[in-house]
Amino acid sequence: MASATSLLRTAGVNQYEMSGLSRKRSHAETLVSTVDDKKDYNLAPFTPLKKPTICKPAPFSDDEEAVRDRNACNYTQKITLEMARAGTSPRAIRVYADGIYDLFHQGHARQLMQAKNLFSNVYLIVGVNSDAMTHQRKGRTVMTEDERYEAVRHCRYVDEVLPDAPWSLDDEFLEKNKIDFVAHDDIPYTTGSETDVYAHIKARGMFVSTERTEGVSTSDVVSRIVKDYDVYVRRNLARGYSAKDLNVSYINEKKYRLQNKLDDLKKKGKEMIEDIEGKRTDLISKWEEKSREFIDTFLMLFGRDGRLTQYLTEKKDSVMSALSPPSSPKAISHSSEECNSPPAKTSKFDFSSRPGASLVDDDYSDDDLEPGGM
């Protein structure tokens, strides 16, 4: 018969999310281990447990929840490193990690994730140094101690936050907080002295190393800000911060504001140029479209196979006759003699060609008249 732990794993609850469920061996698990798997007990179908949801920050070490968990821990049951790695611990393993955690970043979160996943069923306690201790031992911080406490409390891997943590850990501190192992990177942490702060912990076999995240640290973040100091000052001035808030002199304030004005003018000029470029591109595109339409129309009319060419070909004769003048009528041909002889004489009163001319000639002929007759 499978154990309750394996059933929970099958249901989708991992070993780290069972920290609140498996601090003690439950009565139900004891009953399950004694059940005879050969006998039919007509058990109800198994319903998988819902995955716990993290809906609140981790408690401080003096909060009721943290005190209750600490009092419930049987610290007389010492857990060796071999037991922890083998997963045979009879209770939750209390792992302690400490640091300043200024400008909480992914490197901090990754270190705490490693500490939480060192063994199965880890209860992670994170100690955060106070401002006074940090300023004395290492230097000024960007965030205040309360801000740093809150940043660590809201990390999903943290079960308890211990504020005002000591710089070095002694046996009294370990006993008071019932700490089984201390997690930190393996590089000797001397902070100016020759002695490693964790030398005593390593000698007792209670030290477990984690890996640093390369390329990111609080010092790196501060260096970026210092490197681009002018940029950040100008940005905050533009956002409404005063020169006093930024500890900037009167002359530097005017210089930064002038630079902001120049940058605004450059930005507006760039936007205007881009707008003009966009309109010009749009105009050229429209002109190309219209020119293509014009060329297509022209070719459709005047091309080799265009409509006008076909029309002119079909109506060639009609068009040519309409454009050319009519030819003159042909002259009547005469004989050469008729052309050379002068026209015949006619009398003044020649009626030969008129109708009834013969009657006139008979009655009024000059030849028939006698002299003196009437």
Helices and strands as residue ranges (DSSP letters): H 4-10, H 27-33, H 64-72, H 81-86, E 93-99, H 106-116, E 122-128, H 131-137, H 145-153, E 160-163, H 171-176, E 181-185, H 199-203, E 207-210, H 218-227, H 229-238, H 250-302, H 307-314, H 316-323, H 336-340, H 357-363, G 366-368
